[in-house]
Amino acid sequence: MKFSLNPKKYDDVTTLSDDDLICYCCDVDKQTIVKAIQNGSKTLQEIKATTMACTGNECATLNPNKRCCSKEIKQLIKVISLNITTFRSFGS
């Protein structure tokens, strides 16, 4: 049996692995959204357009949080964008 020191909290993307789903309606995982952000997507609308995440309509039944995944996507945008900015500043 595998135990984790940091259990998953589906409303906190920092506790999720790359292959964990963010959008349950459209089967979009964390890694797909992170790659979209790294490739220049900066808004929820851009993430929707490039990954199809947050475009389904079964959130209340499929998502463990029982709501739309937009909050987690916005959290990922913030976290990943901060990491990219920090990395670029460090590299200068």
Buried (B, 14 or more C-beta within 10 A) or exposed (E): EEEEEEEEEBBEBEEBEEEEBBBBBBEBBBBBBBBBBEEEBEEBEBBBEBBBBBBBEEBEEBBEBEEBBBBBBBBBBEBBBEEEEEEEEEEE
